[in-house]
Amino acid sequence: MKIEVWSDFVCPFCYIGKRRLEEALSKFSHREKVEVAFRSFELDPNTPKEQNKNIHEILATKYGMSVEEAKRMNESVGQQAKSVGLTFNFEHMVPTNTFDAHRLAHYAKSEGKDSTLTELLLKAYFTDSKKLSDQETLADLADTVGLDREKVMSVLNDENAFAEDVRYDERTAQQIGVQGVPFFVINQKYAISGAQPTETFISALEKVWQEENSGPILQDLSGEANGASCEDGNCAIPTDK
């Protein structure tokens, strides 16, 4: 079973949804047969690297609300994060563009370390108040997961490096109708939108596994007639009655 997850590193529900999926997988008896792959999605590709507003002010402007209302909304999200063991530090978050972080994640994928780096990038933004467009910050995170720092800096300094990989994920998201993230696709057939409750993920995992691993793969359209066939080394000739 393959689960593809479209997400952005500055999306709070992507981090919460990731934890809920992980909790569901920990309770899924076939966990060892599940592959989770992260796909790129930028909430706002036009976000500048440098911001002169904090996260509360940005959300207030975006949604047409007061800063106090934005703070209350973020507090509510923070409580949801806490329920799955996460700490969101909204007061010190550094809003920025995530394109380079996504490019780095694709480089990490080429080295088999994308899952670990994805977790670090999310934690860096939401908990540790790191700036995800800063090259030294990204290089430090990459170094933590065992990536070669010189190669990482080479990727980050080349704006075309792994850029098409990011754009391919985003085009695919558009083609399959992704409107927001997190967005989970199981075996390219089933979709789950948003940071659903853990129970929803568990139910989905069990349903997909049962549907794709029970019963014959092919639907038998042979009909009731006794057609000629060979089984177990014997070839029986059907007789008409």
N, C-alpha and C positions, 0 to 999 in steps of 0.2 A: 504494500500500500504506500502510495506517495502523496504527501500533503504539501502543496505549494502555498506559501504565505506571502501575500503582497502587503508590504508595510513600509512605514517611514520611521526614521530614528527619532523624530520629534513628535510622534503621534502617541499620546498617553495611552489610548486604548489598544494600540499595537503591543505595548509592553504588557498591559494587563491581560490582553487576549493571549499573548505568548505564554504567560504563566498559567492561565486556565487550560490551555491546550496541553501544556506539560503535565499539569496535575491529572488531566484526563488520561494522558498516555501512561502515566505511572500506575493507573488502575486498569489499564487495558492488557488483557492476557497475551495479546500478540504484539506487544510493543517492539520486540526485536525485529519484526518484519515491517516496521513502519519507517519510512524515510521522510524527513522534514526538510524542505528546501525553501529558503527565503528569496523573495523576488522584490525588485526595486519599485518604489512608488513614491514620488515627491508630492507632498500635500500642496506645495506652492513652489514650482520651479523658478519663479521670479523673485523669490525671497532674497534680499541682499545679504551678503556675508556680514556686513556691519549694520547694526540696528541701534537706533537712539531711543527705543521704547522698551520697557520690560514686557514680560509675557502677559501680564494683566492688561496693560494698556493696548497691546496689540490685539488681544481678543475683544476688548471693549470696542475698539474701532471696527474690527471685522464684523462683529455681530450687532452693532448698534446698541450697545448697552453701556451702563456706567462702569467705571473701574471697580467700584465696590461690588457690583453684580458679577463682574468677571472674577473677582477674588472668591466670592461665594461659590461660583461654578467650579473653580479650580480646587477649592476646599473639598467639594463633593467628590471630584475625581480623585483627589488625594486619599479620601476615605476608601474608595474602591480599590485603589492601589494597595493600601495598607491591608485590606482584607485578603490579599494574595501574597503578603509578605514583602511588598515593595515600599520604598520611601521616595516620595516625590518632593523635591525642594523647589517649589514654584517661585519663591522669593528671590532665588539666585540663578534661575535658569538663564541661559544665554541663547536667545533665539538667533538662528542663522540659517544659511543655505546648506542643504545636505547632499548636494550633488557629488562633491568629492568623497564624502563618507560612503556613498553608494558605490562609487568607482572603486574605492579601497575594498569594500566588501566583496566585489566581484574578483578583485585580485586575490583576496583571501580564499575565495571559492576555488580558484585555480590551484591553490596550495592546500586545499582540503581543510581550511580553518575558518570558513565563513560563519558557521554556527556559533563558535566561541566568540568571534569578533563581533557578531551581531549583538550578543548579550552585553558585551563590554561597551559598545557604542550606545546602547539604550541606557545603561547604567550611568555612563559618563554624562549624558545629557540630563536625565531626570533626577539623578541622585547626587552626582559629583559636581554639577554645574560647570561642565567643560564646554568649550566652544568647538563644535564639530566641523567647522570649516578651517580651523587652525592646523596647519601642516604638522607642526611639532606635536600637537596634541594627538593627532591621528597616528603619527609615527610612534609615539609612546604606547598607544593602545595596541598597535600592530606588533610592536616589540614584545609586549606582554604575552601575546599568543604564539610567539616564536617565529614571526615573519622577519625576513632580512631587512634591516632598516634602510640600507642603501637602495635596495630594490623598491621599497615602499616610497622613498622620497623621489625616486625616478618616476614612478607611476603618478604621484601627486603633482609633480612638476610638469608632466605632459598632459595637458587638458583633454587630449584625445584618447589617452590610455583607458581602456575599458568603458569609455563613454557610450559606445554602441551597445554594449551589454546592458547598460542602464536603460537606454532608450528602447531596446528590444523588449525588456520587461514591461516598460510603460506602454508600448504599443500593444502588447499582448493583453495587458489589463484593459485597455480601451476596447479591444476587439471582443473580449468576453463580457463586457458590460460592467466592469468594476466602477462603482460610483464613489466608494470611500473605503478606507482601510481601518482595521485589518480585514483582509478578505482571504478566506481559506478555500482552496480547491483540492478535492480528494480524487485521485485517479482520473483527473481531467473530466470528471462526470458529475461530481456533487459539489455544491458550494455552501459555505457558511459565511455570512456577512456579519462583521462586528465582533466585539469581545463578548461573545455569548457566555452564559453560565457554564461552569465545568460540566454539569450534568448534560447539557446540550451536546457538548463535544463527545462525551462518553457514549451517549445514545447514537450519535452519528457514526462513530467508529464501529460500534457493534453492528449497526444496520448495514454499513458498507461491507464490512467483513462477511457478514452472513449472506448478503446478496451476491457477493462475488466469489464466495468460496464454498457454497453449498449447491447441490444439485448439478445436473449436467451443464456443460458449457454451451452446448448446442441444443436448440429446440428440435425435437423429433417431429418431422412432418411426413413420416413414411406412410401413415394411414394404417388401416386395419388389415390390408392384404398381406398375405404371407410371402414376402419377397425372398428370393434366393440369396443365401449368404453362407460364409464359412466361419465357423467359430471353433476354437479349441482343437484345431487340426482336422476338423471334420467339415465336409461340405454336403449339406442336406439339400436335396431337390424337392422343392415344394410340390405338393399334390393338390389339385383342385378338388373340392368336395361339392 
